[in-house]
């Protein structure tokens, strides 16, 4: 099976900026917000109580015949926790 390489800056905009925009809207929003690259999708849904449901999906190249997808859902508090995550992601990506 070929390796999967994910670039978080391939035209989708900055992942850390997307997370910071979510944190800035800590009072909530309606519906789902999505950020994606070719192989990584992040879906964010605001839930009651100020919690954010983040679903991270990693998928194979669409052109491959053996398509697959893996996902995990995490929960985080809006505001400070999400701001800290955005900052941590920005710092991590700056090192690579």
C-alpha positions, 0 to 999 in steps of 0.5 A: 500500500502506498504511503499517504502524505498530507500537506495542510497548506495545499490551497485549502488555507491555513489549518491553524487559521481555520481553528482560530476562526472557530475559536473566535466564534465561541458563542456558536454557529449553525451547521457544519464548517469544513476545511480540507486538503486532498487527503485530510478533511476537518468538519466542525459542528457547534454543540450545546454547552459550548462544545465543538465536535471535530471530525478528522478524516484521512482518505486515500487519493481519489484517483486510487482504485483502492479507496479508503477513509479513516476518521476520528471524532474529538470534542473540545470546549470552544474559546480557550481550549480551541484557541490553544489548539489553534496555537499548538497547530500553528507552532507545530506546522511552523517547525515542519 
